[in-house]
Amino acid sequence: MGAHDAALVLWLDADPQTFCVEERCASFRFCRYAPYFLTVHSIVRFARSQGILCQGRGSAANSAVCFVLGITSIDPGRNDLLFERFVSEERHEPPDIDVDFEHERREEVIQWIYRTYGRDRAALTATVIRYRAKGALRDVGKAMGLPEDLITALSALIWAWSEDGVTDAQLRELNLNPADRRLRLVLDLAAQLMGAPRHLSQHPGGFVLTQDRLDDLVPIEPAAMADRQIIEWDKNDIDALKFMKVDILALGMLTCMAKGLALIAEHKDASYDLATIPAEDPRTYAMIRRADTLGTFQIESRAQMAMLPRLKPRTYYDLVVQVAIVRPGPIQGDMVHPYLRRRAGLEVVDYPKPELEAVLGKTLGVPLFQEQAMRVAIECAGFTPGEADMLRKSMATFKFTGGVSAFRDKLIEGMVARGYEHEFAERTFKQLEGFGSYGFPESHAASFALIAYASSWLKCWHPDAFCPALLNSQPMGFYAPAQIVHDALDHGVEVRPVCVNASRWDCTLEPTGDETRFAVRLGLRMVKGLANAHAAAIVTARADTPFASVEDLWQRAEVPVASLTRIAEADGFHPAFGLARREATWAIKGLPETELPLFAAAARRDGRGHETIEPAIALRRMAAGREVVEDYSHVGLSLRRHPVAFLREDFSRRRIVSCAEAMSLRDRRWYEVAGLVLVRQRPGSAKGVMFITLEDETGIANLVVWPKVFEAHRRIILGAGMIAVRGRVQREGEVVHHVAHTITDLSAALSSVGERNAAFPLPHGRGDEFHHGSPTPDPRDTPKGLRTRDMYVRDLHLDTIKVKTRDFR
């Protein structure tokens, strides 16, 4: 079906949008992009035919053709999105369409592309991985023969994406001599290596498709992943050569939504998809305004949760703004506070001209989106749509190229010629310039807001289905499974432990006394180190006949003893047989590695199992704290007491308050709070300020750590699993932060919970940037002037050492 035919199907009543489609189709014929759209349409159509959730996003949502072809879910006519943000004839380059697929099923789409277009015409693009401080230090340290424990200690002082090395003061803290010749050489070489290409990797999803053989143009090589292949060129090379590229991206929340909606259909006899989820639900928005959004899409981060009670979303477009406003662009352009003041009625909204109100009316006179910057240039300064798009692109690179200056004069002169005051025109340009480098497209925010709302609705109305859907979709999101389960318990969901007689591989739902609520049964996937194949063998052997004992399970499932031991360590035999960890491990120790064939044949002939008779032994029970430690070690969470609860009596004597008490204190009150370190973030727009989230048995506390405090307590902040913080409350309405002044390492106290001299096995979610890094390197941390194909080395010291590197210019 072509775009025009699709438009006729959708708008039989001759909606004005149809004429827009005619206009866009004419533009695409002019630019010869029709095959590109139909190619993306065929990929999306295949995914939907296989029941794979997918959604186009980014600037493609500005295109009516993408909407009528089903590539995107955003109607650009109803949402007043700017087509030229997507493609313009002046730009003379192909459009860029990003499509998100369920991250667990994206490989099916990738392999279909290979089968359909051929491996000689389809390949993933490459990306150049470059050295940063931590990686450079580790590689140089190994090459120079430093001990592994010393390399680990040094690299632990460096933030994940930092460009800063290790200072002399930090070396002295480790009792190292900064003047040591070999150590100094390692640090100097690591500094020189930063920015140099390390290796080629595959792009997250950028596919190059060609009509003729691709290997006639560029070598194609096998990727590290099975059945994938990549070319040696990166995204910038492809853009320069104007090759057709389709971004086949993975989105964990789409997997979560698919699994959550499937659980609802299976257990609650209610069928939903992303299009039929009830829109504008007041109860869902009430939950969002409370910042009760842990696990949801896009609005679960620390910064988003702090903004939600202030912005108070009540409609879908409020969510679009919410997704976009907590971004470097609006923050650096000083747009967040004016918007919030105007939304709260504390500041008058002033529009010098009616056309400016038409452009910025939806955002109360504050430009928050790239499309608005372009519309201001078009409506208020007389730019053509193509020129406005070039302005947007020049703003995105003005720090590196300085190319925005020519547009500055044109914008200001154009606004003055149309009756705007020169001062207002200057202020408008500075505002656009401030956020242009990191501005967020409205189309992108609109696509993300749809999924943000859908995930919030699922959590609000079906928290019992939302929890296992999240757990079964890991790794994804901001928080570790321990926090996801803790949040589900707070919402009244019963969570049951891993059980060899009840658990499947995935977490599932089980009936309760309440017909409207189900209990979550943790799946065997939660047992660390247990292979999927061995879990499947257990589930298949169990069928409808529960196992009677450990030995019965071993004989019927025929899985290795090592796998049974992992289940015992995860306490998976206790719900089924009443065997505690030590008792289950003792029973497993009595099993032979393999059963002798003669006895096995006799047992099968007589219809009985071979029972090993063991003398009854009373094993010492684990202490309650040790049970919790073992839970975290082997499952990643505990359904018993929170680890901090074991230390509460000691904390009370030291006048350390709980997180719940700290969150309820009045403004500017001094206090001391302690908890597990869940998340550490240091956004580029925060000018070195770090944000830390602590958790105890009562809830969470949000800390603000200023740069001086961070440097004074660097080793503790980056290395401790549990800390105590003395600080002052900073309260603004419903938003509460705790400004840290002194920080104490409580890792030793946390280790004492299990009565053993070892670190507590605290899991860290993907939101903790120190352990996992941010999803992608923050562009603000990129050395000034660095482009993807440039090689950046601060000082080669060519008189000292010669470094031969590949130049990807």
C-alpha angles and dihedrals in degrees: 000000000000125000093257092052091048090052091053090052093050099040110034089152092068093252112194087244088072090066088050088055090050089052093047092047089053089051092050092049087052091050093038093233098130094102089053093056093045090050092054089044091055091051092050091045091053092050093051092046087059094047093252113150112232139162134184116232143172122048091340086080087069089067122090089198091058088050097051091044089056094243092121133026097215119098103216091197095057092040094044095232122174114249094201090064085068102042138344132185091230091059094061094203132109119263121255118233119187118195122189119211133183103284094225093052102035090099089066089059093046093052091047089056090052092048094045101043099026131244090262091060104035132058142144119256121242130241126209113236111209133196120265127184098274097044094043091052093049095048095044091045091054092047091050093049100248114163114262093239090054092049090050092049092050096045090048087068092061126084115238099256097019123139091199121101131210116294126220090248091056090050090054090051086061089049090249126141111241089202093059105125098221094043091049091049091051092052093045093049091047090053091051092048095056112112095018116125112262103181145328118263133179122269114249091250114330107142122193114207122186135185093220128040111303093204089064087068106034136006115265117210135181114264123228089255117077118263094009130112134191139193124230095243123093133218095275092052090052092049091049091051092043094232118168109260129182120192110221099188133182123231119187094201091061088057090048092049092048091051094043094050090046090054090051091050092048100045106023101034092233121128120208138158132182091274097049100044105119109265128226094010109183094210091054092051091047088056091048092051089055088056088239089147107121108148097015124121121275096337099070100083123105093253094047092049090051091051099046098074089048099047093037100201115217102161139037092259089053086059090050088056091044092055092049103039097064091067134106092252100061090037094052092041090056092239102126100074096042090052093048092047092050092045090052091048093246095118130044116244108228126189114185091197134024092237090059090053089052090055101039102024094103091057097040096254095308117115106227102158137058090236090058091053088053093047092050088055092047101042101032104031104030098247119158114239090253092051090049090055090050088051089054092050093046091051089052091059103026093114089060104032106022088218094137094078094082091054091046093066093043093050096047094043091047092052093046090050089055094054104270119136115254092236091053091048091051091049091048092052093048090050092051091044091051094059101026094091093058102018119147121229113238089223090057092048091047092054093047093045090060091058092040090056094043093051091046091051090051091051093045099049102025110028089154090062094037094060098055091040089058093045092048091051097054135165093057141091132034105292138059122247090258091064092043091054092043089053091049090052089051088056093055097260115145111227119197125201129249110285128182090215098047111023124093122193092273125050108263142189123255130190122263133186088273112075091205096053131056131197122239116236112202112234131229088254086078092065106097114234096011112132119230091231092056092047089050090051090053093049092046094048092047094052106146096334114080118220115260098205145350090270092049089054092048093051097045100039096038093208123152119273088239090064091050089051091055090052090049091051088052089052091243094144097056098077091047105039105010090245116146120217096271094043092050092047090050091052091050091050087061093059118097116236089244132006115245110252094233093055092041092053092048091049092051091047093052093042093238136110125243104253119203109216110220125182114248111260126184107223122199111256120239118253114256091248092051090053089057091049090051090048091056092043096053106022103024093235141045132226089197124077121324112260092240091055089072089059098043095100091054091046092051090055088052090048092243107154127216122255091252091054091047091053091053098050120114122256118289093009116148117230145143122238133179135197149132115295106244106164136014119188133173109180118198091234091058094072095233097320114138126212120207129186118208126194134197134161092286101049140278137312125204117222130199114205116192118216095255092051090047093053091047091053100027098131093048095047094048098038111032123094092198130026141179116221129197112200150118131278118246110194126183110172108299093344114096127186130175116220108214121223104165129016128200127197111237097174091116091055090049091051090054090064089081093038091239135109098245138097117274109254095239113177118221124213123224088259091072100094095191093064100029105021121225115300089260131005110277107251088220089065092055112108111259113271095015117140126183096260097039121096113229121198116159098212122353094191088214091186090061108036135003117221118194110205136166113258110218094186 
